Amino acid sequence: MTLATTQPNWDYLTSTPDLLVSNLSHLGLIEVTGEQGKTFIHGQVTTDIVSLTETQWRWGAHCDPKGKMIASFRTYTIAESLFILMPASVLPLSLASWQKYAVFSKAELTDVTAKQVILGFAGTKATEFIEQQFGRIEHEVTHAEGAIILKDAERFIVITSAEKAQQLVTASNQPLSSHQAWQALEIQAGYANIDDNHSSEFVPQMCNIQAVNGISFEKGCYMGQETIARMKYRGGNKRALYILSGSASETVSSETQIEIASEDGFLRTGKVIEAVEFNGQVLLTAVLANDTPNDAKLRVKNDNQSELVVKPLPYSLED
């Protein structure tokens, strides 16, 4: 069953309707099972999987042996299964890497994206609507009848069947928007949704993964830990994730580069991680030099009409 989507008809770069219902078709889902499934992933990622309860979800990063992120993700658990939610474009890369090592453990990893529909709900009436449908939401993760609900501030990710998803869309009395509106909210939250264009390019701290509690510095060994720990305790990280907004005459994507004004003209300073556009306006996350001033004059590479400004992050990068 395919859910029909529409492009949002409001300026989702600066505002959100009372109730946004978005089809998060840009995300994919991996299920990890087996006697050693959770402990296997615990040794592969930056977040603490072993201590994760069924009422919690966490950000994390899957890194290669050099500490470069293959993918960033959200993770949660149901009984003996662990679920990992990440951009669909990078899912095959993480899955293949994990499966290569999983042959030595009693762990099985399966792409279960096609078995689920992933919806996003946001806006001033989102909590009211979700609780009308599922009852009171008191935890980060709620196991409801026929659905899993991940609560992120006043936003909700609902993972369910196609039939239940259609019922929710109908009950909302709202158009089902494409995922760009949801991406705008993720960008404003300062999240780094790494896609396949940037896989194995950045150490997690370059994308502020530590600022959203996606790195445990107390857990045991995991893939890439040496690089990540050295960057925290010895310094050396010269990049960070920034939120930028403004205008652009060229299409902006995760392949786009950002330039900064200098005495010698514009110089390359970083790369776009995620971007959305509406009526010539653009909102994006980008990895830039971490000493980029808040009043820096920025633009899309080679786009003379482009103007970008730094927006404040909703969290602190201080240790």
C-alpha positions as CSV (number, residue, x, y, z in Angstrom):
1,M,0.0,0.0,0.0
2,T,1.4,3.4,-1.0
3,L,0.6,6.6,0.8
4,A,0.1,9.5,-1.5
5,T,2.0,12.6,-0.4
6,T,1.9,16.3,-1.3
7,Q,4.4,19.1,-1.2
8,P,3.8,21.3,1.9
9,N,1.9,24.4,0.9
10,W,3.2,26.6,3.7
11,D,6.6,28.1,4.4
12,Y,7.9,25.2,6.4
13,L,11.3,26.8,6.6
14,T,10.1,29.3,9.2
15,S,6.9,27.9,10.5
16,T,5.0,24.7,11.2
17,P,1.2,24.2,10.8
18,D,-0.9,23.3,13.9
19,L,-0.5,19.7,12.8
20,L,2.1,18.5,10.4
21,V,1.7,14.9,9.1
22,S,4.8,13.8,7.1
23,N,5.7,10.6,5.3
24,L,9.2,9.9,6.4
25,S,10.0,7.8,3.4
26,H,13.6,9.0,3.4
27,L,14.3,6.9,6.5
28,G,15.0,3.2,6.7
29,L,14.9,0.7,9.5
30,I,17.2,-2.2,10.5
31,E,16.1,-4.9,13.0
32,V,18.8,-6.7,15.0
33,T,18.0,-10.0,16.5
34,G,19.8,-13.0,17.9
35,E,21.3,-14.0,21.2
36,Q,24.2,-11.6,20.9
37,G,22.4,-9.0,18.7
38,K,22.4,-6.1,21.2
39,T,25.9,-6.8,22.5
40,F,27.2,-7.1,19.0
41,I,25.9,-3.6,18.0
42,H,27.1,-2.3,21.4
43,G,30.6,-3.0,20.2
44,Q,30.0,-1.4,16.9
45,V,28.5,2.0,17.7
46,T,29.1,5.2,19.8
47,T,26.0,4.9,22.0
48,D,25.4,2.6,25.0
49,I,23.1,-0.1,23.7
50,V,23.4,-2.4,26.7
51,S,21.8,0.1,29.1
52,L,19.0,1.1,26.7
53,T,15.6,0.4,28.1
54,E,12.3,-0.1,26.2
55,T,11.2,3.4,27.2
56,Q,14.3,5.1,25.7
57,W,15.7,6.0,22.3
58,R,19.1,7.3,21.6
59,W,21.2,8.9,18.9
60,G,24.3,7.2,17.9
61,A,26.9,6.9,15.2
62,H,28.2,3.8,13.3
63,C,31.9,4.4,12.5
64,D,34.6,2.7,10.5
65,P,37.9,1.6,12.2
66,K,39.3,5.1,11.7
67,G,36.5,6.7,13.6
68,K,34.7,8.1,10.5
69,M,30.9,7.9,10.6
70,I,29.4,5.5,8.2
71,A,26.0,6.6,9.4
72,S,24.2,8.4,12.2
73,F,21.0,6.9,13.6
74,R,18.3,6.7,16.3
75,T,17.9,3.4,18.1
76,Y,15.3,1.8,20.3
77,T,14.6,-1.7,21.6
78,I,11.5,-4.0,21.7
79,A,11.9,-7.2,23.8
80,E,14.9,-9.0,22.4
81,S,15.1,-7.0,19.2
82,L,17.0,-3.7,18.6
83,F,15.9,-1.3,15.9
84,I,18.0,1.2,14.1
85,L,16.5,4.1,12.2
86,M,18.7,6.0,9.7
87,P,18.6,7.7,6.3
88,A,17.6,5.1,3.7
89,S,20.4,6.0,1.3
90,V,23.1,5.0,3.8
91,L,21.3,2.0,5.3
92,P,22.8,-0.5,2.8
93,L,26.3,0.7,3.7
94,S,25.8,0.2,7.5
95,L,24.0,-3.1,7.0
96,A,26.7,-4.5,4.8
97,S,29.4,-3.4,7.2
98,W,27.7,-4.9,10.2
99,Q,26.8,-8.1,8.5
100,K,30.5,-8.6,7.6
101,Y,31.3,-8.7,11.3
102,A,28.1,-10.3,12.5
103,V,29.2,-13.7,11.0
104,F,31.4,-14.1,14.1
105,S,28.4,-13.4,16.5
106,K,25.0,-14.8,17.1
107,A,23.4,-11.8,15.6
108,E,21.2,-11.2,12.6
109,L,20.5,-7.9,10.9
110,T,17.6,-7.3,8.5
111,D,16.4,-4.4,6.5
112,V,12.7,-4.2,7.6
113,T,11.9,-0.8,5.9
114,A,9.4,-2.3,3.5
115,K,7.4,-3.9,6.3
116,Q,6.7,-0.5,8.0
117,V,5.4,3.0,7.3
118,I,7.2,5.8,9.2
119,L,5.2,8.9,9.8
120,G,6.2,12.2,11.5
121,F,3.8,14.4,13.5
122,A,4.6,17.9,14.7
123,G,3.0,21.2,15.5
124,T,1.1,22.7,18.4
125,K,-1.6,20.1,18.2
126,A,0.6,17.1,17.6
127,T,0.7,15.9,21.3
128,E,-3.1,16.2,21.5
129,F,-3.6,14.3,18.3
130,I,-1.2,11.5,19.2
131,E,-2.7,11.1,22.6
132,Q,-6.2,10.9,21.2
133,Q,-5.0,8.1,19.0
134,F,-2.8,6.2,21.4
135,G,-3.4,7.4,24.9
136,R,-1.0,9.4,27.2
137,I,2.6,9.5,26.0
138,E,4.9,9.6,29.0
139,H,8.2,8.2,27.7
140,E,10.6,8.7,24.9
141,V,9.4,5.4,23.4
142,T,5.8,4.1,23.7
143,H,4.7,0.7,22.6
144,A,1.1,1.2,21.5
145,E,-1.2,-1.2,19.8
146,G,0.0,-1.6,16.2
147,A,2.6,1.1,16.5
148,I,5.9,2.3,18.1
149,I,6.0,6.0,19.0
150,L,9.3,7.9,19.4
151,K,8.8,11.2,21.2
152,D,11.3,13.9,20.5
153,A,10.4,17.1,22.4
154,E,6.9,17.9,20.9
155,R,7.6,15.9,17.7
156,F,6.6,12.2,17.2
157,I,7.9,9.5,14.9
158,V,5.3,6.7,14.5
159,I,6.4,3.4,13.0
160,T,3.4,1.3,12.0
161,S,1.7,-0.8,9.3
162,A,0.4,0.8,6.1
163,E,-3.1,0.2,7.2
164,K,-2.7,1.9,10.5
165,A,-0.8,4.7,8.8
166,Q,-3.6,5.4,6.5
167,Q,-6.0,5.5,9.4
168,L,-3.9,8.0,11.2
169,V,-3.6,10.2,8.1
170,T,-7.4,10.1,7.7
171,A,-8.0,10.9,11.3
172,S,-5.7,13.9,11.2
173,N,-7.7,15.6,8.5
174,Q,-4.4,16.9,7.2
175,P,-2.6,16.3,3.9
176,L,0.2,13.9,4.1
177,S,3.2,16.0,3.3
178,S,6.5,14.7,1.8
179,H,9.5,14.4,4.1
180,Q,11.0,17.8,3.3
181,A,8.9,19.5,5.9
182,W,10.1,17.1,8.6
183,Q,13.7,17.5,7.4
184,A,13.3,21.2,8.1
185,L,12.4,20.4,11.7
186,E,15.4,18.1,12.0
187,I,17.7,20.8,10.6
188,Q,16.4,23.3,13.1
189,A,17.1,20.8,15.9
190,G,20.7,20.7,14.8
191,Y,20.6,17.0,13.9
192,A,23.1,15.4,11.5
193,N,21.3,13.0,9.2
194,I,24.3,11.6,7.3
195,D,23.5,10.3,3.8
196,D,25.5,8.2,1.4
197,N,27.3,11.3,0.0
198,H,29.1,11.8,3.4
199,S,29.5,8.3,4.6
200,S,32.9,7.6,6.2
201,E,33.9,11.3,5.9
202,F,33.4,12.9,9.4
203,V,34.3,11.9,12.9
204,P,31.1,12.1,15.0
205,Q,32.2,15.3,16.9
206,M,32.4,17.1,13.6
207,C,28.7,16.6,13.3
208,N,27.8,17.4,17.0
209,I,26.8,13.8,17.8
210,Q,28.1,14.3,21.3
211,A,25.8,17.3,21.8
212,V,22.7,15.2,21.3
213,N,23.9,12.5,23.7
214,G,24.9,10.2,20.9
215,I,28.4,9.3,22.2
216,S,29.1,7.4,25.5
217,F,32.6,8.1,26.8
218,E,32.1,5.6,29.6
219,K,31.2,2.4,27.6
220,G,33.6,-0.3,26.6
221,C,35.5,-0.6,23.3
222,Y,33.7,0.0,20.0
223,M,34.6,0.5,16.4
224,G,36.5,3.8,16.0
225,Q,36.6,4.5,19.7
226,E,40.3,5.5,19.8
227,T,39.9,8.3,17.3
228,I,36.7,9.6,19.0
229,A,38.2,9.5,22.5
230,R,41.4,11.2,21.3
231,M,39.4,14.0,19.8
232,K,37.6,14.6,23.1
233,Y,40.5,14.3,25.5
234,R,43.4,15.6,23.4
235,G,41.5,18.0,21.2
236,G,42.3,18.5,17.5
237,N,38.7,18.7,16.2
238,K,38.5,21.7,13.9
239,R,35.0,21.3,12.6
240,A,31.4,21.4,13.8
241,L,27.8,21.2,12.5
242,Y,26.2,24.6,11.8
243,I,22.6,25.5,10.9
244,L,22.4,28.0,8.0
245,S,19.5,29.8,6.4
246,G,19.1,32.2,3.5
247,S,18.7,32.2,-0.2
248,A,20.1,30.3,-3.2
249,S,19.5,30.4,-6.9
250,E,21.1,27.0,-7.4
251,T,19.7,23.7,-6.1
252,V,21.2,22.8,-2.8
253,S,21.8,19.2,-1.7
254,S,24.2,17.1,0.3
255,E,26.7,17.4,-2.6
256,T,26.8,21.2,-2.3
257,Q,29.8,23.1,-0.9
258,I,29.7,26.3,1.2
259,E,32.0,29.2,0.8
260,I,33.0,32.0,3.2
261,A,33.9,35.6,2.3
262,S,37.5,36.6,2.9
263,E,39.8,39.4,1.8
264,D,40.7,37.3,-1.2
265,G,37.1,36.6,-2.3
266,F,35.1,33.6,-1.4
267,L,36.9,30.5,-0.1
268,R,35.6,26.9,0.4
269,T,34.7,26.4,4.1
270,G,32.5,23.3,4.3
271,K,29.9,20.9,3.0
272,V,26.1,20.7,3.2
273,I,24.8,17.7,5.2
274,E,21.0,18.2,4.7
275,A,19.0,20.9,3.0
276,V,15.5,21.9,2.2
277,E,14.2,24.7,-0.1
278,F,11.0,26.6,-0.5
279,N,10.4,29.6,-2.8
280,G,14.0,30.4,-3.2
281,Q,14.8,30.2,0.5
282,V,17.0,27.5,1.9
283,L,17.6,25.9,5.3
284,L,20.5,23.5,5.8
285,T,23.0,21.9,8.1
286,A,26.7,22.1,7.1
287,V,30.0,21.0,8.5
288,L,32.2,24.1,8.7
289,A,35.3,25.2,10.5
290,N,34.4,25.3,14.2
291,D,35.7,28.8,14.6
292,T,33.3,30.2,12.0
293,P,31.9,33.5,13.4
294,N,28.2,33.9,13.9
295,D,28.3,37.0,11.6
296,A,30.2,35.2,8.8
297,K,29.2,36.0,5.2
298,L,28.5,32.7,3.6
299,R,27.1,31.5,0.3
300,V,26.6,28.4,-1.8
301,K,29.7,27.7,-3.9
302,N,29.8,29.7,-7.1
303,D,26.3,31.0,-6.5
304,N,26.7,34.8,-6.6
305,Q,23.1,35.3,-5.7
306,S,23.3,33.2,-2.6
307,E,23.4,34.6,0.9
308,L,23.5,32.4,4.0
309,V,23.6,33.3,7.7
310,V,24.4,31.3,10.8
311,K,21.5,30.4,13.0
312,P,22.0,29.5,16.7
313,L,22.3,25.9,17.7
314,P,19.6,24.6,20.2
315,Y,22.3,22.9,22.3
316,S,25.7,23.6,23.7
317,L,29.0,22.3,22.2
318,E,30.8,22.8,25.4
319,D,32.0,19.7,27.2
